[in-house]
Amino acid sequence: MQKDQLNAHIGKKLKQLRSQKGLNLEETATMTGVSKPMLGQIERGDSNPTVGTLWKVANGLNVPFTSFVELDRPSITKITYDELKTLDGDHGGFHVKPLFSKDSYTPFEVFYVDIDPQQSYYSNAHPDGVEEYIFLQKGYVEIAIENHCFELKTGDALRFQASEDHVYTNKSDEKASFTMIIYYS
C-alpha cells in the first residue's frame, strides 16, 4: 500500500469508526483532543497523520491503534519486512511498523519500532488494563514510566501497565530496534 493509499485507508477507517459510534466530527474532536479540521483532513485522506495523532484518536475512541491500518483477516498471514509501511512520531526519530492488529480474535497489537540515536518518544497513557511488552532486538533504550526508569539492552524485555504516561529514549549513537506488543485485557 502506497503512502497516499495508506492515508486514504486510515481516513476511511476513522470515518467508519466515528459513524459506528454515532459521533460527529465535533464530538470526536472533544473526545480525542484532535481538532475538528485535522480529523476532517484525515478522513478525506488529505493528511498524513503522525503516530501521536493516531494514538490520541485511538485512545479517545477507545479502539486499538491498528484499527486504522487493519485489513480483513485471512487464516494465515505472512509479513514481509520490506513491504511494511512506517508511521513516524510527532517530532521524528520514532518509527513504527504495524505488524498485527487487534481484532475480535486477538486482544493485542504487534509493532516493530525503531528509535533513532539520541531521540525520545513520549507516549500518553493508555486506558486502564492495557499492558505493553517490549522485546529489544538491537541497541539500548531507557523507558521511563511514572517515577521509574528501566534500562534495556539487546536481548532484554520489559512488561508494564501502560495506564501511565511513558517515554522511550535511545541515548546511544546507534539506532535501537524493538518489538512491541500492546495487550488489551
C-alpha positions as CSV (number, residue, x, y, z in Angstrom):
1,M,0.0,0.0,0.0
2,Q,1.4,3.4,-1.1
3,K,1.6,6.3,1.4
4,D,-1.5,8.0,-0.3
5,Q,-3.4,4.7,-0.2
6,L,-2.5,4.3,3.4
7,N,-3.7,7.8,4.2
8,A,-7.0,7.1,2.4
9,H,-7.4,3.8,4.2
10,I,-6.8,5.5,7.6
11,G,-9.3,8.2,6.7
12,K,-11.9,5.6,5.7
13,K,-11.4,3.6,8.9
14,L,-11.6,6.8,11.0
15,K,-14.9,7.8,9.4
16,Q,-16.2,4.2,9.8
17,L,-15.3,4.1,13.5
18,R,-16.8,7.5,14.1
19,S,-20.0,6.5,12.3
20,Q,-20.3,3.2,14.3
21,K,-20.1,5.2,17.5
22,G,-22.7,7.8,16.2
23,L,-20.3,10.7,16.6
24,N,-19.9,13.8,14.5
25,L,-16.5,15.5,13.9
26,E,-17.0,18.0,16.8
27,E,-17.8,15.3,19.3
28,T,-14.9,13.2,18.1
29,A,-12.6,16.3,18.4
30,T,-13.7,16.7,22.0
31,M,-13.2,13.1,22.9
32,T,-9.7,12.8,21.2
33,G,-8.1,16.2,21.7
34,V,-7.5,16.3,17.9
35,S,-9.0,19.3,16.2
36,K,-12.1,19.1,14.0
37,P,-10.3,20.4,10.9
38,M,-7.5,17.8,11.4
39,L,-10.0,15.0,11.8
40,G,-11.7,16.1,8.6
41,Q,-8.3,16.2,6.7
42,I,-7.6,12.7,8.0
43,E,-11.0,11.4,6.9
44,R,-10.6,12.9,3.4
45,G,-7.1,11.3,3.1
46,D,-5.6,14.9,2.8
47,S,-3.4,14.5,5.9
48,N,-0.5,12.2,6.7
49,P,-1.3,11.7,10.5
50,T,1.6,11.1,12.9
51,V,1.8,8.3,15.3
52,G,0.9,10.6,18.2
53,T,-2.2,11.9,16.4
54,L,-3.4,8.4,15.7
55,W,-2.8,7.4,19.3
56,K,-4.9,10.3,20.5
57,V,-7.7,9.3,18.2
58,A,-7.5,5.6,19.1
59,N,-7.4,6.4,22.9
60,G,-10.2,8.9,22.6
61,L,-12.4,6.5,20.7
62,N,-11.3,3.6,22.9
63,V,-10.2,1.5,19.9
64,P,-6.8,-0.2,19.1
65,F,-4.2,1.9,17.3
66,T,-4.1,-0.6,14.5
67,S,-7.9,-0.1,13.8
68,F,-6.7,2.5,11.3
69,V,-4.5,0.1,9.3
70,E,-6.1,-3.3,9.7
71,L,-7.5,-5.2,6.7
72,D,-9.8,-8.2,6.6
73,R,-8.1,-11.2,8.5
74,P,-7.1,-14.2,6.4
75,S,-6.4,-17.6,8.1
76,I,-2.7,-17.3,7.5
77,T,-0.7,-14.1,7.3
78,K,2.9,-13.7,6.2
79,I,4.5,-10.3,6.8
80,T,7.4,-9.2,4.5
81,Y,9.5,-6.7,6.4
82,D,10.5,-4.7,3.3
83,E,6.8,-4.1,2.4
84,L,5.8,-2.8,5.9
85,K,4.7,0.9,6.0
86,T,6.3,3.1,8.5
87,L,4.5,5.7,10.7
88,D,6.6,8.4,12.2
89,G,6.4,10.0,15.6
90,D,5.3,13.6,16.0
91,H,8.8,15.1,16.1
92,G,10.7,12.4,14.1
93,G,13.1,9.8,15.5
94,F,10.4,7.3,16.4
95,H,9.3,4.9,13.6
96,V,6.6,2.3,14.0
97,K,5.8,-0.5,11.6
98,P,2.4,-2.1,12.4
99,L,2.5,-5.9,12.0
100,F,-0.6,-7.4,13.5
101,S,-3.7,-5.5,14.7
102,K,-6.2,-6.2,17.5
103,D,-9.4,-7.6,16.2
104,S,-12.2,-9.8,17.5
105,Y,-9.9,-12.8,17.7
106,T,-6.7,-11.3,19.2
107,P,-6.6,-8.9,22.2
108,F,-3.2,-7.4,21.2
109,E,-1.3,-5.5,18.6
110,V,2.3,-6.1,17.4
111,F,4.7,-3.5,16.1
112,Y,8.3,-3.1,15.1
113,V,9.7,0.1,16.5
114,D,13.0,1.9,15.7
115,I,14.3,4.9,17.6
116,D,17.0,7.0,16.0
117,P,20.2,7.8,18.0
118,Q,19.7,10.4,20.8
119,Q,15.9,10.5,20.3
120,S,12.9,10.2,22.6
121,Y,9.3,9.5,22.2
122,Y,6.6,10.5,24.7
123,S,3.5,8.2,24.8
124,N,0.3,9.3,26.5
125,A,-1.2,6.8,29.0
126,H,-3.3,4.1,27.5
127,P,-6.7,3.1,29.1
128,D,-6.7,1.0,32.3
129,G,-5.9,-2.7,31.8
130,V,-3.6,-2.1,28.8
131,E,-0.1,-3.7,29.0
132,E,2.9,-3.2,26.9
133,Y,5.6,-5.8,26.2
134,I,8.9,-4.6,24.9
135,F,11.5,-7.0,23.4
136,L,14.7,-5.2,22.5
137,Q,16.4,-6.7,19.5
138,K,19.2,-4.1,19.0
139,G,20.7,-1.2,20.9
140,Y,20.0,0.4,24.2
141,V,16.7,2.0,25.3
142,E,15.5,3.7,28.5
143,I,11.8,3.5,29.3
144,A,10.5,5.9,31.9
145,I,7.2,5.1,33.5
146,E,5.9,7.5,36.2
147,N,8.8,7.6,38.7
148,H,10.6,4.5,37.4
149,C,13.3,4.3,34.7
150,F,14.2,0.9,33.1
151,E,17.3,0.4,31.0
152,L,17.1,-2.2,28.3
153,K,20.0,-3.6,26.3
154,T,20.0,-6.0,23.4
155,G,18.0,-9.1,24.3
156,D,16.2,-7.6,27.3
157,A,12.4,-7.4,27.7
158,L,10.0,-5.4,29.8
159,R,6.3,-5.7,30.6
160,F,4.4,-2.8,32.2
161,Q,0.9,-1.5,32.8
162,A,0.6,1.3,30.2
163,S,-2.0,3.4,32.1
164,E,0.6,6.0,32.9
165,D,2.4,8.3,30.5
166,H,5.7,6.7,29.4
167,V,8.8,7.8,27.5
168,Y,11.1,5.7,25.3
169,T,14.7,7.1,24.9
170,N,17.6,6.0,22.9
171,K,20.7,7.7,24.5
172,S,23.1,5.8,22.3
173,D,24.7,6.7,19.0
174,E,23.1,3.8,17.1
175,K,19.6,3.0,16.1
176,A,17.6,1.0,18.7
177,S,15.0,-1.6,17.5
178,F,12.4,-3.5,19.4
179,T,9.2,-5.4,19.0
180,M,6.2,-4.0,21.0
181,I,3.1,-5.9,21.9
182,I,0.2,-4.0,23.3
183,Y,-2.2,-6.2,25.1
184,Y,-5.8,-5.2,25.9
185,S,-7.3,-7.1,28.8
